[in-house]
Amino acid sequence: MALRRDLHRQPELTWAERQTAQTLRDILTQSDIAWRPCAELGTIATFAPNASGRHIALRADIDALPIEEKSGVAWTSQISGHMHACGHDGHTATMMATAQWLKANEDALPGPVSLFFQPAEEGGHGAKKMIEDGALEGVDAIFGWHNWPAIPFGRAVCPNGTVMAANGTFSIEINGTGGHASQPEKCADPVLAGSAVVLALQQIVARRLAPQQAVVVSVTSFDAPSIETTIPDKATLGGSFRLADNGLRETVHSLISEIAETTAQTYGCTAAVELRPRYLATVNHAAEAQRFRDALTDELGESWEATGLPLPVMASEDFSYYLAEVPGAYALIGADDGREHHHPCHSAHYDFNDRLIPLVLHLYARLAGVPVPRDIAGGLHRQSA
């Protein structure tokens, strides 16, 4: 818990996690745990490298977000405009607790275990860079998790197939002809055209795709700077899209471009569309998902599954890069225990639920093959669920 709160006080953004990486490496070195750098700011700790069983990897992300914290906690961020608003501080602290347990039980491990302390999950493609630097060499399976405030503490989801969506972003520059607000007939108004584009994009989900195809298209910004008496020359829209099926990406790309360009044209304007693919859908492998579900049952009892959460969740994760390369599974584990842990990830009011640290340590220990004995676990999670 102390490490988690120390990390929370000193958040570092994507591809800037230098002090975080150094702190983790110092702890690993002091604990006599073998490690190596990966993708510059990533760190891989290794255990029982010569064990004969399957080599599994476990992953934690370490980066923060450019958000001004409003949680009011005593360990609030000391860096203005930076915040651990997604719980990566908690993921990292949980992984370090796992490292300590694995070190104490290294001789009992059935196979090698690698722990990934990964940078740049928040849009920085950190997992891709880790893979390019050899993180998955020799790895047979990988597991990961994310705290999820929309799920009650003691509940979780870990389905076969897609658990989180693919995503991408777009920007649309609409060019017209500005002029005096009293003479709109002499202008080609990009504000009007942009407004129409915002509305027209909604037909992608409502009318251009089947209801069974889970897609979200959201316009999240509209910038057309001017003064009150002047129609500007240009408006710029920005937004994101999410899709549960990786195969729909090209279709969604085409529809965004088609609708923006043709709608702008009807208002005498032109539209230039830039599409930026980000992450693939996070797709669990059935056998590994079952292993994760078995661990959840062992720790939380038979009723651990959060049945009220629609799946797939339309948020996105770069853990998808790992699952595209090796078998593995990803779980969303509930954080809401009625103690102010209901604020969603990426909220300025969010704070990680520290009760998840021992729970996920026990889950990871089971997946690694050295479970925490019941007399140590004390049935805490079953009672808390």
N, C-alpha and C positions, 0 to 999 in steps of 0.2 A: 504493500500500500504506500509506503514512504517513497519508493521509486516512482510509482505512478504519479503521485502528487508533485514530486520534484520535476518530472517530465512535463506535467501540466503547466507548471510555472514558467517553463522555458520552451515554448513551442517553436518549432522550426518548419518552414514551408518546404514544399516539394523541391528536391534537388538542392536543398540548403541545410540538410540535417547533420551538419558537421559536429556540433557539440553533442548532439544526441548519439551519433555513431561512436564518438570517442568515449562517452560515458558508458555505453554498453560494452565496448571493447575492454575498457578498464576493469569492469566488473567480471567479465569472462576471464581475463588474465589473472585477476586476483583469486578467482575460484578454480584456477588450474584447468580451465576448459579450453580445449583446442578450438581455434577459430581462424577464419581467413576473410579478408575483404572481398567484396563482390560488387561489381558495378559501382565502384568508388566508394559510395556511402553506405552500401549494404554490408551486412556481416553474416557469415554462415558459421554457426557453431556445430561441431561434430562430436558424436559419441559412438563408441564401440565400432570403429571403422572396419575391424576385421571379423565381426560377428557374421555368422553364416546365413542368417535369415534375410527376409526382405528388407530393403533399404527404404525407410519412409522419411518424408520431409514434413515439417510443420512450419507454418508461416505466420508472421506478424508484420504489420505495416507500421511505420514510425513517423510519418509526416503529419503536419498540422494544416490548418486552413487560414486564409486571409480574412478573418472575421474578428470584430471587436467583441470581446467577451462581456456578457451581462449576467453571468450565472450567480454572482455574489458569493461564491464559495471562498473559504479562507485561503485556498491554494490557487486563486485565480491567476490568469496569465499576467506575467510581468513585462510582456512584449506588446506594445500597443499595436492593435490591428492584426495580431496573430493569436490563434486559439486552437486548442485541441477540441474541436467541435464535433468530432466523429468517433472519438474513443480510441484513437490509435495509441495514445498514452497508456490506456488500459490493456490493449492488445499486447503492447510491448512489455509491460510489467508482468503480464500473465506468462508470456514466453520466457522471461527471465526466471520466474518462479519455476517454470517447467525445466529450464536448464539446470537449476540447482537440484531438483529432484532426480533428473536423469544422471547428473554427475554422481550423486550419492548412490545410485543403483545401476551404474554403468555396467558392472560385471554381469548383471542379470538380464540385460537387454538381449532379446532373441536375434536382433538384426541391427545394422547401422541406423542411426537417426541423425538427420540434419535439421537444424533450426535456422530458418531464414528470418533475419531482421531486415525487412525490405524497405527501401526509400521510395518516395515518389509514387504512391498509389493514387493520389488525388489528381488524376489527369496527366501524370508525368510518365506513364508507361514503365514504371519501375520494374514490374515483373518481367517485362520483355527484355529489359537491359540485364536483369539477373540471369535470365536464360541464356542470353547471348554471351555472358561471361562464365557459362558452364555450371550454373547452379544445379541443373537437373541431371548432370552426368552421373550415371549409376543409380539414380533414384527410381524406385519401382512404383511408388504411390505418394501422393501429397494430400494434406488436409489443411483446411483453414476455417475461420469463423469470423463472424461480425456480431458485436452486440447490437440488439435491436429493441429500441424503446417502445415500439408498437406491440411487442409481445410481452406478456406477464413473465416476471422472474420465475424460473422453474419450468418454463415451456420453451419450445424450440421448433424449428422446421429444418428438415434435411431431406428433400425429395430426390427421387431418381429424376434425371433430366434437368431441365432448366430451373434454376433457383433465382437468378437475377438476370436482368435484361442486358442486351447490347445497347450501345448509345453512340451518339455523335452530336455535333453542333453545326449550326449554320449561321451565316450572315447574308443579308440581302441589302444591297445598295440600290436604291430607287432614285433615278435621275430624271428630273423634269426641268421646267423653266420657271424660275421664281419671278416675283414682281410685287406690285402694290396690292395689298389685300382688298382694295376697293375695286380692282379690275381682274377678278379671277378668270374671266374669259380670255384674257391675254396671256395666261399662265398655263403650264401643265403641272398641276399641283401634286408634288410627291407625298405630301402629308395625306391627302385624300386617297391617293393610290396606295400608300402604305397601309392605311386603315383598311382598305378593301382587301389587301393581301393578307392581313392578319385574320380577317374573317374567312376568307376563301381557304386558307390553309386548314381550317377546321374540317373541311369536307374530306380530307385524307382519311381520317378515322371514321367519320360519320357515314361517308358515301362511297369512297374509292377502295376501301379494303373490307374484307368480310368481317363480321362481328367476332368470329372465332380467332382472328389474328390480332394478338395483343400488341398495340402500338400506341405511343403517346407522342404528339407533336405539340410543343409549347413555345410560343413566342414570348420571350422574357425581357426584351428591351426594345425601345422605339426612340430613336434619337433624330430629331429634326430641328436643330438649333436655329432660332430666328428671333426677331422682335415681334411685338404684337401686331404691327401694321404691315408685316412683310411675309409673303409666301416664299419659303426657301427653295433653293435649287435641288436639294438632296435630302433624302431621309434614309436612315439605316436601321434595319431590324436585325435582331439577334435572337437565337433560341436554341433549343435542343430537341432531339428525338430519341425515343427509346423503342426497342422492339425485342420481343421474346424469341423470334426466329431469325438467326443470322442470315438466312436466305432471303429475307425481305429487305435487306439493306439497299440494294440497287433499286428496287421498286420505290421505296420511300424517297431515295435521292431524286429519282426521276420525277416523282410527283411534286416534291417541293419546288424543283426548278421549273417544271411546266406551269404550275399554278402561279408562282410569283411572276414569271415572265409574261404570261398571257393576261393576267389580271392588270399588271402595270400598263401593258399596251393599251388596254381599253380606256385608260385614263390619260393617254397621250404621253406616257412615261416609258422608260426602259428599266429593267431590273437585271442586275448582275448578282448571281448566286454563288457563294462559296460554301462548300460542304466539307466538313472535317470529321471523318470517322474516328471514333475513339476506341472503345472496348467492345469485344465480342460478348455474346451472352455467356453467363457462367453456367456450364452444363455439367452436372454431377454424373459420374460413372456409377452404375447400379450397384456393383459389388462393394465399392468403397463407401458409397452412401449407406449401404446396409451395415457396414462395419461401424460407421459413425452413429447410426441409429441404435445399434446394439450398445455402444458405450453410453449413449444418452439414457437408454432404458436402465442400464446398470446403475447409473448415478442418480437418476431422477424418478425412477419407477415407471410403470406401464403407461401412465397418463401424461407423458411429457409433451406430446405433440400439440402444437398450437393450431387448432383446426379452424380458427376464425380468420386467419391471415390469407388473403387471396394470393395465389402464386401463378406465375413468377412475380416476385417483387420487381417493380419497374426501375429501381435504382440499378447502378452498374458497378462492376468490380474488375480490377485488372488481374485478379486471381484467375480470370478466364484464360489468360495466357498459359498458365501452368496446366490447366485442365485440357487445353488443346494439344498438349505434348505428352502427358503421362496420365494414367488413371488417378482419380482422386475425388474428393467431395468437399463441399463447403456448406456450413450450417449457419443459420441465423438464430441467435440465442437470446432469449428474452431478458430485458433489463428493468422493466417497470415493476418495482416492488412497493409502490405506493409511498415512496419516500423521495419525491421530487426527481425521479429518474424516468419520467414520461416524456420529457422534452425531446423532440426528434433530433436525429443527427443533422448537423449543419445549422442548428439553431444556436443563436448567441446565448441562450439560457441553458444549453445542454451541459451535463456533467456525467462522466462515466460512473457506472455503479460498481464500486469496489468489491461487492459481494460476488461478482462474476470471476474474480481472480482465482479463488480456490476451486470454484466449480469447474472452470475450463482447465485448470491445472490437472484435476482428476480425470477429465475427459482425454486430454492429451496424453497423460500417463498411461491410460488404458490403450489408446491407439498405438503407443510406443511399445506396449507389452510389459510394462512394469507398474501395474495399478497401485494406487494408494490403498493400503489396507483399511478395512472397514473400521477398525478401532481408532485409526487416525482420522478418517473421514467423518466418523461419528454420526453418519446418517443425516448430516446437516442439510444436504440439498433436497432429500426426500421430504424432510420436515418443512423446509422453506417453500417447497413447490406448492 
